[in-house]
């Protein structure tokens, strides 16, 4: 749901400080309002409608996180390494609408996430 300024809140589940910061910046650049969370329990409690999941976290299972929040009705995109095709496929099978590579979001994140938020 958009905030008073018309921005959609996007929950970002990422335990890496650098990537959570980059993802938050990309969400802002796409016109969204980021909310960075580090634990799956925090994401579940947040009841977010738009979610980005970092697949390479150590504090949680990214595929399980996607499965959990999509079952609750959230729209999810994930981010992961380009060379880990099995993990990216597992994320899609769990309900992610798209899996972006780190490089793609680093180079063109605001545009890619803007398209996702507009859709």
N, C-alpha and C positions, 0 to 999 in steps of 0.2 A: 504494500500500500504506500502511495507517495506521501511525503511529509508536507508541511505547509508550503514549502517552496516548490513542490512538485517533484522532488527527488525520491526515487525508490531507495529504500534501505536495503543494503546487500550485506548479509552476514558472510564473513570470511573466516573459514576454519583453517588456521595455519599456525603451526607452532614455531616456525622459523621467523625470527624477527625481520631479517632482510626481506624475505618474500612476503610476509604479511604487510610490510610497509609498501613494497612495490605494488602489491595487489590493491591495497587501499588507495594508493595514488592513482592507479588505473581506473578504479571505480569512480573516484572523484572526477577524473578527466572525462569519464563517460556520462557525467551528470548525476551519478548516484551518491548515496550517503553510506560510506562503509562502516561496518561494525565488526571489529576484529575479535575473534574468539579463539582460544587456544585448546579448549577441551570439548569433546563431543557432548558431555553432559551440559555444558553451557549453551551449546547450539540447540540441543533439544529443548532446554528450558526457555530459550529465546523465541521459539515458534516462528522462525524466519520464513518468509515466502520466497526470497531470492538468495541463493547460497552459492558460494565458491568454495570448493574443497581442494586443498593442497594434498595430493596423493602420496607424497613422500615423507610425511610426518612420522615422527617416532612416538608421539604421545597418544595417537589414536590410529585406528584402521580406517583409511580413507574410503575404501569400498563399502565397509559397513556403515560409515557415516552417510554416504550417499544413499544407501538402501534405507536407512532410518528416516532421513528427512524427506526423501521423495515419497515414502509411504505416508508421511504426515501431510503431503500436498505441496511441498516446496518444489520450486524449479531450480535445478542444480547444474552448474558447469564445474568441471574439474580442471586442474592444472597438474602436469606431470612431465617427466623426462621423455624426450622424443624417441629414445631408443628402448623404452620399456613398453612395447606393444601389448604384451599380455596384461599388464596393469591397466593400460588405457582401455583395452577391450572389456576388462572386468568392471571398470567404472561405468562404461556405457551400458553393460548388461545390468548393473545395479540401478540404473535410472538416470544417469547424467545425460543431459541433452547434448552435451558437447564436451570434448576433452581437448584443451589447448595445451600446446607445449610451452615450457617456460620461455623459450626464445620468442615465440609468437606474441605472448603477452608482454614481454619486455620491450619488444620492438613496436608493437601496434595495439597494446592493451586497451586504451580508451576507445578506439574505433571498434574493436572486436566486442568489447563488453557493452558498448553503446548499442550495437546491433542486437545483442542478446536481451538487453533491458527493454528495447523498443518492441521486441517480438512478442 
